[in-house]
Amino acid sequence: MQAEETLQDKVDEQSSPDQNKYGTISGVFVPTLLTILGVILFLREGWVIGNAGLLGGWLIISLAFAIVIFTGLSMSCITTNIRIKAGGAYSIISQSLGLEVGGSVGIPLYLSQSFAITMYIFGFREGWLYIFPEHMAIVVDLAVFATLFIIAFLSAKLAFKVQYLILAVIVAALVSVGLSVFDGALVHEVQWWGDYPGAPEYGFQGASFWIVFAVLFPAATGIMAGANMSGELKDPKKSIPKGTLSAIAISYVIYLAMGYWLARVASVDELVTNYNVMIDYAYWSPAVLGGLLGATFSSALASIVGAPRILQALGEHRIFPSGDRFAKLSKNGEPRNAIMLTGIIVLATIMVRDLNTIAPLITMFFLITYMMINLVVFIEQQMDMISFRPTFQIPRFVPALGTLGCVFTMFVINSTFGIISMGFVIATYLYLSNRQLKVPYGDMRSGLFVSLAEWAAKKVSMLPENNERAWKPNLLVPVKSARELRGSFSLIRNLVYPKGSLKIVGIQGKRDVNTFWDDLMDVSMSFSTENVYTRWTIIESQNYTEAVLNSMQTLQGTFFKPNILFLRLPYENVNDDEIRSIIEEAKIHQTGVQLYAEDNIAQLGRSASINVWLREKSPDWDLEMNLGNVDLALLTAYKLKVNWGAKMRIITVVEEHEVEKAYKYLENLIELARLSGVTAHVEIGSFEEQLRTSPQADLDIMGLPDSFDLDTLRSYVELTKSACLFVSDSGKENVLA
């Protein structure tokens, strides 16, 4: 499989010369840096410093960047361990936790990226109207959208060239701020800790550390801008770690330095009342205005280039119906159909005119994506799988703190939207789980479940073996022909469903092994379709008895070791000796037995009623924890009652003077065993006579005595005129537990 994928990748690279052409600087560093250095830096950091003070502001900035630094480190780690494909975070999560989880995060990530474009356009418009207040807002919005859409539609290469121009504008803005230092702008004493007066639009009703943190944190949600281009990078394993981490580090330094500058150039009152402090106190104000416009435009440009790439990857894996339409690429490698849909979404949201109500949801979707990236790395590290060999190693506490930080931040910013966003992701996952998506590559889910199973097996091995409350039916079914399974398919399925397991052992000589193999696999898949955990194998042996005994002995060392041997009692008595020998050996190995004898005419019947026959307990009728050879019979009958929705009777046959004691015994047994909906029935006379005259059932269950005659058991089938199941306890079941 690995070789096939590698070959396919080479073919793709040769047939798509325009793909994978962007390096670390143009493909990752610049778009990530420009997205982080956005409108919050230019319009809201002063308000943050004014409320929290310089040290408080630095602490807020550091906390926000710590979360994205942890996420950036986790993303760098995982991208050096997988062959990341198109879709950025979606590709990372899908290749680790499967398409269902990747899609449940990828869809909201795509929507949040699309909605963010509109938010950035609105931010650009506010800066534009500051310069040209006479312009119509809707005209500005549509003009900016048209410019962005044309650039993205033509080529991502053109978008990256435009971003270099924007980078120059933002650098000029920062230089203008820096030059003000030499012009005597630093005149105020630093207020180290703030009083949190709040915001002017809310009448300065006060704020708190976490409210201010919630305002600043969206500035740090731009770290996926470069990773979104993963499908078009020359070397994503190198470019994503280097470009992302360096952009985060430089942005962090800029935010800290800008915080100090703001604390020195303006008073606290001005910082919390005037959002344009940076424009007013820069050495050359037009440069900062240009930086503000450039920051919002570049963020929108990075999103309108990145969002369609996520949609294209989602479409390629058929995450949503008709997704293949959006997976198509133009001749120059652009996802034009995905760009068109993204443009329609952005245009529709522009017409809404106000996205403030869903703005927190956008941040939540970003945080969920960051959380999942950290969680993927945390799980991979904890599994200690040999396949986890990233060339960029990080300490184990990094993804753990990143995951917890993202969850904490979600509920600090807005707990209501946090719950809504998590609900949306879970609903999407449930929808995708029902679509039975075809996975184009391997993921770590099987390794995760194997690790959990191994951990559980080790824990179980240290617990007492006879845990009667945790008992589940694990059947071993030896067969000579798949026809035996088809005839008792429904019964076997309901004997173990939903939490039991089934091990099928096909026993046959060397002839027709291939045909037998196919038949067993077909029946096994049918059990799996019915949500029954099933495993099967074939033993080549001419000695049926020896093969069954070897199977029992070998499987005793497995985790889901069989605790019940299921056998069919044939109509003829040609194989009675081997059946009797196998049952005796099962008792020696403390394995329960279910010997099924089907009525030659009625077969199993309607599966509507069950009789359980108990031997009389005279003269004492004591009800003890050790009931004798009835526990497995009662547990089996009750499980069938629940799965079939059938009526269940417990019947015993006594002499006339024992009737009252027998009824009291059965009623106490039903109550103590919590067998709801089960009725007690007492018959008078001989056992064989009452088998013939008792209430008719579709299945009669009886205990298998220590000494038994198979022909006698066959006669019981004739007497009851129904299928019979003869049961022997293993000694590890307890219906009263």
Disulfide bonds with the S-S distance in Angstrom:
none
